[in-house]
């Protein structure tokens, strides 16, 4: 058994998600800048100018910061690569997650620590030795079993393979979230169909759609029982974290830079509790149902354990989008917070609310707050419900801000 404690890494695709991850207890966050990462869609990136504030938040909360720079790099990208890496070095980003050798090469020249991305599809000890010149942490190929990962971890120790820091190479794996149907995300379907490269962060997610299979020789259409034949269920490892830890894994990464703050907060919180229970000696199947129930409330395509326990083919989703057991409806935006009374004020802009409803509050500084409404006041008077255009107030221990533009009503 290894003595390493699992580092919990959470996705930060927005300011709201960043604070949600921090408040839920992550050990580190990973995020993208501009266009050169695997999530360059609108809303899933920060800019170079955001770097100082991001690293400040991480320093203040004693968590690590990882910048993803892991897309395919072309010649005309090199100047931007260098600007991003220089900014990362200046802002004291903990490490840059890289897959292209151009990124590794320049990072090494300026002394910027890097991690090797899953895009490099590391599947054996020789690849570990090759990349050890550049990196201290390496993400394993997602198709490996825990037995294969454990063997690599043993060989790292036996060979004494160290990174630039002089410490033994640390292994990172994905622990929760979306899985690509292709080998470690190296998919060309989107590029072929839409001229939008998944390896440049522009995946059109063709695999998440329905398809009809046709026998062209006989002109026969085949009906597939599962209509989403390429759309994998989401990975979930919360019920075998003991096996993850015993395999010699050091970093557990949550996928989801394209998902909302509610997802980031809920998943991070559940895995924080699970990892803490693992080291407190209380981790047991008796706790699994509660975690799984909470994980099912936020965006998911159903869950499976990936390839870690020896499966050779994936498990496919039966729906196009989410199977979350709860949905969100936009209600209104934050107007004021009365600190002395600990009361929050919101303007209702959509739908209505009543006592007993569940709320989530999301904002770039606040992150994510979840509560049950139980002392509703409208325009200063005690009330049973609030409707559109009402000024709603209620007790809230945590400060909200005018930038908290969403208050979401969750319902089954």
C-alpha positions, 0 to 999 in steps of 0.5 A: 500500500502507498502512503500518498494522500490523494490530491483532489483537482477540480475544474474551473471553467469560470470565476463562479466555478473557481470559487465553487471548487475552492469553497468545496474543499479542492486541493488544486484547480485547473483552468484554460486561457484564451484558445490553446487548450482543450476547452476553448468554447465561450465560458470555459476560459479565462484570459491572460489578464485574469492570471494574477487574480486566479493565482492570488485566489489560489495562494490565499486559499492554499491550493495549487493552480494548474494552467491547461495548455494542451491542444495541438500547436501550429507554427502561428501559435508559438508566439501566443504559447510563449506569452502564456507561458511567460505570464504563467511563470510571472504569476507563479502558476503551480504547473502548466498541463501540456501535450505538445512538445513545443510547450514542453520545450519552452516551459523547460527553457524558462523553468516553468513546471509542467504536467503531462496531459492525458492527450499524450496517452501515456500507457507504459513505463518507457513513456514515463521515463521519456517525459520525466525530463520535462515533468513531475506529474503525468496523467495516465491514458484513460483506457488503462486498468488500475492493475496497469497503473499500479504496475507503472507506479511500482516501476517508477519506484523500482527505477527511481524515476524522478522529474525536474524537481528531483522527486519521484514522478507522481501519477494523475488520473481522471476520477469523475466526469465525461469520458471521450469514446476515443483513445484519451480524447484523440478524436477526429470525428468532429474535425471530419464532420464540422472542420472543428478539431477536438484536438484544438478544443472545438469538439462538436460532440458528434458522439453524443447524437443519435445515428442510424446504421445502414448496410449499404450492400443490402440497403438495410437500416439496423435498429440499435437498442441504445440510440446513443451508441458512441456516447459514454456514460460519465466516469465515477470512482467514488465507491472504489477510491481505496483501490485508486489510492492503493494503485499508487495514484497521487492526483485525482482529477474531476473532469468538467471545465464546461460544466456549471458551478453547481456541478463543480461544487457538488462533485468536489464536495462529495469527493472531498468527503470521500477522500477525507473518510478514506484517511480517517478510516471511515470509508465504507459502502455505508457512505456510498449511497449518499454520495451517489445520490448527491452526484446524480443531482447535477449534470451527468450522463449516468455513471460507470467505473470506466476501464479501471476495474478491467472492462474492455468496452464502454458503457453508453448513455441512453439520453442525449444530455443530462440524467441529473435528478434535479433541474435549475430554473433561473429566478433572479439576481442579487441586489443587496446584502445587509451584513449586520442583519445577515440578510440577502436581497434578490430581485425576482425576474422569472418564475416564483418562489415559496417557503420550502423551495431549494435555492442555489446562488451562483456568482464569480466571487461567491461561488456556489451556495445552496439553501432551503428557503424558510423565512421569505419576506417580500418588499419587507413583509413576511410572505408565503411566496414571491413572484416576478418583480418582487424584492425577496429577502431572507436570512443568509449567513454567507455574503452575496454580491450584486454580481450574483446574477442567478438564484436558481430554484431546484426541483425534482 
